[in-house]
Amino acid sequence: MIAQCSEHTQSMAELTLQIGLREANVAKLRWSQVDLNRKMITIDAEEMKSGITIGIPLNATVIKLIKKQQGLHSVYVFCYQGRPVKKASTRSFRKALKRSGIADFRWHDLRHTWASWHVMNGTPLHVLQELGGWASYDMVLRYAHLSAEHLRQYIKNTEK
């Protein structure tokens, strides 16, 4: 599906899959929020649904993706034809889904995919909560069924 997207939408989708930001945070990401020296993105509390400021560490894939955006716009990381992107889930994104044969999929499902991948690869739920900026642990529990590995250490507690 990502390969079917326009170039700027591909970059935003890949960022979402790598660090789990919500659509509005990706589309409106400003250079002032990106610190490539510290390898961090900071999203202020007033821009987060949870009302909590989060710092997101960046992996090599994200750093490379962000560096490709340098020089395209002076304020915003993502732009289209020199103008800031206001929304990531556009007609272009919906057309890419259609070309890929994917139905019933929203931009936010990229965030769900990111969270699912984390849990399936062993990220503890309390760490995922912090990475994703969820205010409530209950919100993160929806991913708990994807991995039971954290229970393995306790299974012997009932052995005789």
trRosetta pair geometry for C-beta under 8 A, 3 or more apart (Angstrom, degrees):
i j d omega theta_ij theta_ji phi_ij phi_ji
1 4 5.7 -60 -159 32 37 113
1 5 7.1 45 146 -33 66 99
1 13 7.9 -134 111 180 98 158
1 96 5.8 94 -175 143 73 101
1 97 6.1 20 -145 -100 118 55
1 100 4.1 -23 -96 -66 73 175
1 102 5.5 -7 -91 -4 129 147
1 105 7.9 -78 -131 115 162 163
2 5 5.6 -45 -159 13 42 117
2 10 5.3 93 177 -134 86 81
2 13 5.2 -165 -116 101 98 138
2 14 6.4 86 -152 -62 143 84
2 17 7.9 -56 -76 -12 140 147
2 96 7.7 40 -112 167 16 140
3 10 7.4 52 -97 -113 25 123
4 95 7.7 -146 149 114 109 73
4 96 3.8 145 107 -150 101 84
4 97 7.8 177 89 -39 137 23
4 99 4.6 177 -155 82 141 125
4 100 5.1 -138 3 -51 152 100
5 9 3.9 -123 175 98 119 112
5 10 4.5 162 83 -64 113 70
5 13 6.0 143 3 -1 170 142
5 92 6.5 81 -153 143 72 99
5 93 6.3 11 -120 -106 109 60
5 96 4.3 -3 -76 -93 64 163
6 9 4.7 80 56 15 80 108
6 10 6.9 -139 92 -14 36 87
6 80 7.7 46 119 -123 142 117
6 92 4.7 -33 -4 -176 118 143
6 96 7.7 -119 -9 -56 61 125
7 10 5.6 -51 -148 28 29 115
7 11 6.7 27 156 -17 62 103
8 11 5.8 -51 -153 33 35 112
8 12 6.6 31 151 -15 66 105
8 78 5.8 118 -170 -166 102 97
8 79 7.0 -106 -127 82 142 32
8 80 5.0 -134 39 -85 166 85
8 85 6.5 176 152 -68 131 135
9 12 5.7 -54 -146 39 36 109
9 13 6.1 36 155 -20 68 107
9 88 6.8 128 -132 -166 78 75
9 90 6.9 -116 -93 38 127 109
9 92 5.4 -165 -34 111 153 122
9 93 5.5 -161 -158 -75 140 85
9 96 7.0 -172 113 -15 143 151
10 13 5.9 -59 -146 38 27 109
10 14 6.2 26 156 -18 65 109
11 14 5.8 -55 -145 37 28 110
11 15 6.4 32 154 -21 62 105
11 65 5.7 152 -150 -171 87 103
11 68 6.9 -141 -114 85 132 124
11 69 6.7 132 171 -67 154 110
11 78 6.5 176 96 -110 119 108
12 15 5.6 -52 -149 34 32 114
12 16 6.5 34 152 -20 64 104
12 26 5.0 108 -160 153 95 126
12 27 6.7 34 -140 -79 143 61
12 78 5.5 42 -74 -114 106 159
12 85 7.1 -105 -68 102 146 167
12 88 4.7 -154 141 -129 146 118
13 16 5.6 -53 -152 35 33 113
13 17 6.4 29 152 -15 66 107
13 88 7.4 151 -64 176 67 123
13 93 7.7 152 -67 -122 120 108
13 107 8.0 -119 -103 -138 83 84
13 110 5.9 -134 -152 -115 75 153
14 17 5.7 -56 -147 40 33 110
14 18 6.2 28 155 -18 66 111
14 61 7.5 -124 165 156 111 112
14 65 5.8 -161 103 -116 125 147
15 18 5.7 -63 -146 40 29 109
15 19 6.2 -31 176 30 68 103
15 21 6.7 -19 134 33 100 118
15 26 5.6 146 93 -133 125 114
15 29 7.9 -91 154 -13 160 161
15 62 6.4 87 -125 -128 73 92
15 65 6.0 -173 -73 125 86 148
15 66 7.7 88 -102 -66 118 83
16 19 7.3 -84 -130 57 19 67
16 20 6.7 59 -172 -111 56 17
16 21 5.8 -100 -109 57 66 74
16 23 7.5 6 -99 -85 137 54
16 26 5.6 -40 -67 -70 94 152
16 88 7.6 122 -44 158 136 166
16 107 7.3 -117 -122 178 172 86
16 110 4.2 49 121 125 130 131
16 111 6.1 -76 -177 -65 104 67
16 114 6.6 -126 150 -40 64 135
17 20 8.0 35 -142 -67 11 52
17 110 5.6 -83 -65 -172 75 99
17 113 6.2 -29 -120 96 86 119
17 114 5.5 -172 -147 -76 37 95
17 117 7.9 56 -172 7 81 150
18 59 6.5 -132 -173 43 113 113
18 61 5.5 -152 -117 96 139 120
18 62 4.9 174 129 -69 147 100
18 65 7.4 178 9 11 158 152
18 114 7.3 -41 36 -119 11 118
19 41 7.0 70 161 36 164 135
19 56 5.1 76 -169 169 126 140
19 58 7.1 -35 -78 -108 135 65
19 62 6.0 54 -36 -96 118 147
19 114 7.2 -19 80 -155 14 148
19 131 7.7 -135 -164 176 67 100
20 111 5.2 84 -158 -141 72 75
20 114 3.9 -169 -84 114 87 148
20 115 6.2 90 -123 -55 133 75
20 118 7.9 -19 -56 -28 139 133
20 131 6.5 75 45 134 141 99
20 132 5.2 -68 132 -106 143 84
21 25 4.2 -123 -178 92 111 120
21 26 4.8 140 99 -57 122 85
21 29 7.5 37 151 -70 168 120
21 41 7.8 -50 -68 108 133 149
21 43 7.2 153 -125 -59 110 147
21 56 7.4 -74 -65 -42 98 169
21 111 7.4 -110 82 -98 23 106
22 25 4.9 87 58 11 77 107
22 26 7.1 -150 93 -7 37 89
22 49 6.5 90 -34 -19 163 119
22 108 7.1 -1 -139 -112 78 84
22 111 6.2 6 -94 -75 54 150
23 26 5.9 -62 -150 37 29 108
23 27 6.0 19 161 -13 68 112
23 87 7.1 16 158 -157 118 65
23 88 4.8 -141 -153 37 90 117
23 89 5.9 -31 -136 -14 145 103
23 107 4.5 65 -85 117 123 141
23 108 6.6 -68 -26 -68 110 69
24 27 6.0 -56 -137 42 29 106
24 28 5.8 -4 171 11 66 117
24 47 7.6 -157 120 -174 109 86
25 28 6.6 -68 -130 54 20 89
25 29 6.4 53 157 -69 58 86
25 43 5.5 -10 -142 -120 127 140
25 47 6.3 110 -103 148 89 110
25 48 7.5 30 -81 -94 130 63
26 29 5.8 -25 -154 -25 28 116
26 78 7.1 29 155 1 75 148
26 88 5.5 20 89 -56 119 145
27 78 6.5 -89 -138 71 40 133
27 85 4.8 -115 -154 113 83 101
27 86 6.2 22 160 141 130 16
27 87 5.6 -10 -126 -111 164 14
27 88 4.6 -135 -66 -39 104 85
28 47 7.5 -144 93 -149 128 126
28 76 7.0 -83 -155 -125 39 113
28 84 7.6 46 -119 171 57 123
28 85 7.9 -126 -65 85 44 76
28 86 7.6 30 -73 -137 87 41
29 33 6.0 -114 -161 63 73 134
29 34 7.2 63 167 -48 107 107
29 41 7.2 -32 -145 -153 119 132
29 76 6.8 101 79 -159 55 73
29 77 4.3 -26 102 25 106 126
29 78 6.4 69 49 3 102 97
30 33 5.1 99 64 -1 76 101
30 34 7.7 -153 102 -4 46 89
30 75 5.7 -41 -139 166 98 73
30 76 5.8 -60 -103 -101 60 52
30 77 6.8 -168 -120 -20 8 84
31 34 5.6 -63 -151 37 43 110
31 74 7.5 -83 8 162 144 37
31 75 6.5 -139 15 -166 102 24
31 76 7.3 -136 -20 -95 81 4
31 77 6.2 145 -68 -68 63 75
32 75 7.8 -17 -11 -155 100 67
33 41 5.6 36 140 -163 95 79
33 42 5.4 -140 -157 63 75 66
33 43 6.5 40 -157 -83 134 52
33 44 7.8 -110 -108 -17 109 85
34 40 7.9 167 -154 93 41 50
34 41 5.5 -19 -101 -104 63 81
34 66 6.1 173 -149 -167 146 144
34 77 6.5 101 -31 -81 141 126
35 38 4.3 11 121 38 122 106
35 39 7.4 -49 100 9 78 16
35 40 4.9 2 58 61 106 88
35 41 7.5 -180 23 -83 71 33
35 42 7.2 35 -3 -8 111 102
36 39 6.7 28 -163 -83 38 49
36 58 7.7 -51 -120 57 56 156
36 63 6.4 107 -141 -139 93 95
36 66 6.9 -166 -89 102 108 132
36 67 7.2 88 -121 -75 145 90
39 57 6.2 29 121 -161 96 71
39 58 4.5 -133 -179 53 76 96
39 63 6.4 -42 -126 -78 92 122
40 55 5.3 -16 -165 -172 123 99
40 56 6.6 139 -158 69 65 47
40 57 6.0 -38 -98 -101 74 44
40 58 6.3 -145 -75 -8 21 96
41 55 7.4 158 79 -158 43 50
41 56 4.6 -14 59 57 93 105
41 58 6.4 93 -16 -61 90 107
42 53 6.8 6 -175 -178 94 100
42 54 7.3 179 -147 92 53 45
42 55 5.1 -19 -100 -103 81 73
42 56 7.6 -175 -79 17 32 73
43 47 5.3 -118 -177 88 88 116
43 48 5.5 107 126 -65 114 100
43 53 6.8 180 90 -150 55 56
43 54 5.3 5 52 55 98 87
43 56 7.2 37 -4 -11 101 112
43 133 6.9 -41 72 -82 130 155
44 47 5.1 80 65 13 79 105
44 48 7.3 -153 99 -11 38 94
44 53 5.4 -26 -141 -109 39 97
45 48 5.7 -65 -146 34 33 110
45 51 5.2 27 -178 179 95 49
45 52 5.7 -28 -117 -136 88 6
45 53 4.5 -55 -48 -48 80 75
46 51 7.6 24 -89 -131 34 64
48 51 6.1 -142 85 -37 95 13
48 52 5.7 -76 98 55 151 54
48 53 7.0 -172 -1 -88 138 28
48 54 6.4 111 -91 1 148 103
48 133 5.2 -116 -150 171 131 140
49 133 7.5 114 46 119 82 115
50 133 5.2 -169 22 153 134 85
50 134 6.1 163 -78 -153 140 21
50 135 3.7 170 -152 -41 105 96
50 136 8.0 -158 -124 -3 109 68
51 135 6.8 28 43 -78 86 135
52 133 5.8 -180 76 -159 104 84
52 135 5.9 159 -15 -89 124 84
54 130 7.3 156 -133 175 107 60
54 131 7.8 95 -172 -164 132 20
54 133 4.2 -92 -38 -87 150 106
56 131 6.7 80 -122 -157 85 69
58 62 4.3 -125 -158 87 93 126
58 63 5.3 113 137 -57 125 82
58 66 7.4 -39 -149 -1 149 140
59 62 5.4 94 53 11 67 100
59 63 7.2 -127 102 -6 34 92
60 63 5.6 -54 -145 36 33 113
60 64 6.3 34 157 -18 66 106
61 64 6.0 -59 -154 37 27 110
61 65 6.3 27 151 -19 64 110
62 65 5.4 -54 -145 38 34 114
62 66 6.1 31 157 -18 68 107
63 66 6.0 -56 -145 39 28 108
63 67 6.2 30 156 -22 63 108
64 67 5.8 -54 -146 34 28 112
64 68 6.8 34 153 -25 61 102
65 68 6.0 -55 -161 26 30 114
65 69 7.4 25 146 -17 61 104
66 69 5.7 -57 -161 30 42 112
66 70 7.4 62 143 -42 66 87
66 77 6.4 -49 -139 -152 86 126
67 70 5.6 -24 -161 -7 46 118
69 72 5.4 -75 -171 21 61 127
69 73 7.9 -32 170 28 94 88
69 77 5.0 48 128 -178 154 73
69 78 6.3 -63 -134 -81 140 52
69 79 7.9 129 -161 15 100 81
72 78 8.0 -4 94 -138 139 24
72 79 5.1 -174 137 42 109 115
72 82 7.6 -143 176 -104 73 47
73 76 4.7 -14 106 59 144 77
73 77 7.5 -90 59 -33 111 3
73 78 7.8 -4 23 87 135 15
73 79 4.1 127 -41 -36 132 141
73 82 7.0 141 -87 -159 90 45
73 83 8.0 53 -101 -175 129 6
73 84 6.2 120 -163 -79 162 71
75 84 7.0 -40 81 -77 106 125
76 79 5.7 118 88 -63 113 91
76 84 4.1 102 8 -119 160 102
76 85 7.0 -175 150 27 143 71
78 84 7.5 79 88 -155 64 61
78 85 4.6 -33 116 17 105 129
78 88 8.0 23 114 -94 162 93
79 82 6.0 -6 149 -162 133 10
79 83 5.8 161 -163 76 98 27
79 84 5.5 -59 -105 -95 86 33
79 85 6.1 -157 -111 -26 28 80
80 83 6.1 -31 68 62 67 82
80 85 5.6 84 -10 -82 101 89
85 88 6.7 58 149 -80 132 60
87 90 5.8 128 98 -69 98 84
88 93 6.8 73 144 -57 65 150
88 107 5.5 117 93 -136 109 148
89 93 5.1 -102 -142 70 46 154
89 94 7.4 68 179 -47 77 86
89 106 6.8 -7 -119 -168 149 70
89 107 3.9 -111 -67 -33 113 127
90 93 5.2 109 48 6 59 98
90 94 7.3 -118 107 1 37 89
91 94 5.6 -55 -147 40 35 110
91 95 6.2 38 153 -21 67 105
92 95 5.8 -54 -147 35 28 111
92 96 6.5 31 152 -21 62 105
93 96 5.7 -53 -151 33 32 113
93 97 6.7 35 150 -20 63 102
93 107 6.7 1 167 -78 159 99
94 97 5.6 -49 -152 32 35 114
94 98 6.5 36 150 -19 64 104
95 98 5.6 -53 -149 36 35 113
95 99 6.3 35 153 -18 67 105
96 99 5.8 -52 -144 38 31 110
96 100 6.2 24 155 -14 63 112
97 100 5.8 -66 -149 43 28 107
97 102 4.5 -91 -161 74 80 101
97 103 7.5 122 155 -84 110 29
97 105 5.5 -169 -136 63 133 120
98 101 7.7 42 180 -68 30 26
98 102 7.7 -90 -62 52 21 66
102 105 5.0 -8 148 0 113 146
105 109 5.2 -96 -158 41 75 156
106 109 5.1 121 59 -13 65 97
107 110 5.9 -37 -178 12 52 113
107 111 7.9 48 134 -10 66 95
108 111 5.3 -43 -166 29 55 115
108 112 6.7 57 138 -18 72 99
109 112 5.1 -45 -147 36 45 117
109 113 6.3 54 149 -25 67 98
110 113 5.5 -47 -150 32 33 115
110 114 6.5 40 148 -21 63 102
111 114 5.5 -48 -150 33 34 116
111 115 6.5 31 152 -16 65 104
111 132 7.5 104 -174 -140 104 112
112 115 5.8 -55 -148 39 32 110
112 116 6.1 35 152 -21 66 108
113 116 5.6 -55 -146 37 30 113
113 117 6.3 33 155 -21 65 105
114 117 5.9 -55 -151 33 27 111
114 118 6.7 30 151 -21 61 104
114 132 7.9 147 106 -96 115 106
115 118 5.6 -52 -154 31 33 115
115 119 6.6 27 154 -14 66 105
115 128 6.1 89 -145 -170 85 125
115 132 6.1 22 -92 -79 108 145
115 140 7.6 -146 -160 -135 128 73
115 143 5.2 -120 143 -79 107 151
116 119 6.0 -58 -150 38 32 106
116 120 6.1 26 156 -15 67 112
116 143 6.0 -148 -92 -135 55 109
116 146 5.6 -177 -149 -108 76 163
117 120 5.8 -60 -142 43 29 109
117 121 6.1 13 161 -6 65 115
118 121 6.1 -75 -150 46 23 99
118 123 3.8 -38 173 33 92 142
118 128 5.1 138 117 -103 143 111
118 131 7.2 -178 -121 69 160 151
118 143 7.7 24 70 160 96 154
119 122 7.9 108 -175 -19 28 10
119 123 6.1 -75 -77 58 36 88
119 125 7.1 30 -107 -83 103 75
119 128 6.5 -3 -65 -67 83 157
119 143 4.5 -176 -35 152 154 113
119 144 7.2 -134 -148 -97 142 24
119 146 4.3 88 106 77 126 124
119 147 4.9 -164 157 6 83 116
120 146 5.1 -75 -65 155 80 114
120 147 5.7 178 -104 -59 35 109
122 147 6.8 -172 -85 -168 42 161
122 149 6.2 -49 -106 75 84 149
123 127 5.3 -121 -179 85 89 120
123 128 5.1 106 124 -61 119 95
123 131 7.5 -37 -179 8 144 147
124 127 4.6 88 64 7 86 105
124 128 7.0 -152 96 -7 43 87
124 150 6.8 102 -114 -96 79 138
125 128 5.4 -52 -144 37 36 114
125 129 6.3 46 153 -27 66 100
125 137 7.2 74 138 -158 114 90
125 140 4.9 131 -172 137 95 124
125 141 6.9 45 -160 -85 147 51
125 143 7.0 165 -113 76 96 102
125 144 6.1 -5 -82 -89 140 88
126 129 5.5 -42 -150 27 34 119
126 130 6.9 32 152 -15 61 102
126 137 7.3 -19 -100 -118 72 109
126 140 7.8 136 -83 99 30 164
127 130 5.8 -56 -155 37 35 108
127 131 6.2 33 150 -17 68 108
128 131 5.6 -55 -141 40 33 111
128 132 5.8 15 164 -5 68 115
128 134 8.0 16 123 16 76 123
128 140 5.5 139 96 -147 109 124
128 143 6.9 -98 136 70 163 148
129 132 6.3 -69 -142 48 21 99
129 134 4.8 -86 -147 58 73 106
129 137 5.9 -33 -97 -107 152 62
129 139 7.6 117 -121 71 91 95
129 140 4.5 -74 -77 -47 89 151
130 133 7.6 31 -176 -70 28 37
132 140 7.2 152 50 -94 137 101
134 137 7.5 123 112 -85 119 24
134 139 4.3 -153 -159 78 134 131
134 140 5.4 175 62 -49 157 94
135 139 7.5 73 52 5 60 137
136 139 4.7 102 77 -9 92 99
136 140 7.8 -169 105 0 59 82
137 140 5.6 -58 -161 38 47 110
137 141 6.5 60 143 -37 72 99
138 141 5.5 -43 -150 16 37 121
139 142 6.8 -39 179 3 38 109
140 143 6.1 -54 -179 31 58 107
140 144 7.6 83 129 -49 72 88
141 144 5.0 -17 -159 -17 58 123
143 146 5.4 -35 -180 11 71 123
144 147 7.6 -96 -171 53 39 68
145 148 8.0 -5 -154 -58 39 88
147 150 6.8 77 121 -5 101 91
148 151 4.8 -37 177 27 81 122
148 152 7.3 109 126 -44 76 79
149 152 5.5 -25 -163 -9 48 119
150 153 7.5 -42 -180 17 41 103
151 154 5.7 -71 -169 44 58 107
151 155 6.5 75 139 -52 84 92
152 155 5.8 -37 -152 -3 37 118
153 156 8.0 -60 175 21 35 99
154 157 5.3 -18 -177 -12 68 124
155 158 7.6 -64 177 29 44 94
156 159 4.9 -39 -159 9 65 123
